[in-house]
């Protein structure tokens, strides 16, 4: 049963091209960008800071796989059934909320257990609110597109912008 679910849900989500998705799958991205910048800049969490160019190629590649691909594969590709859209608005809201809640809780758990240097930021309410809005955006994009690539690209772009332009790498790794 689990194997069948993963084949029909996650593997099919990997096969669905982001280029064939409806534009509405991307519709929350501008709202997410405005909300996260307002929260981040308003709280002082985000500060303009550019990363060293020598690290850029490696980080672009690394950030694509973790956190973006691996987290989206689980939080959207496993936790949200691809056919959620067929089950009505309340089911859509429930699955996106459930996935987002677990996604938000994941961040403090990772900080506490695996990356203690990230504790100050991963437990910051402003950061967790941005993570929640990202989770909603990625959840919605997955439900509408049925492609894991859409939320992966949204998540990856978010992390790249944070790390390259707002000091995210320094905040998490204390570098």
Secondary structure, 3 states (H helix, E strand, C coil): CHHHHHHHHHHHHHHCCHHHCCHHHHCCHHHHHHHHHHHHHHHCCCCCECCCHHHHHHHHHHHHHHHHHHHHHHHHHHCCCHHHHHHCHHHHHHHHHHHHHHHHHHHHHHHHHCCHHHHHHHCCHHHHHHHHHHHHHHHHHHHHHCCHHHHHHHHHHHHHHHHHHECHHHHHHCC
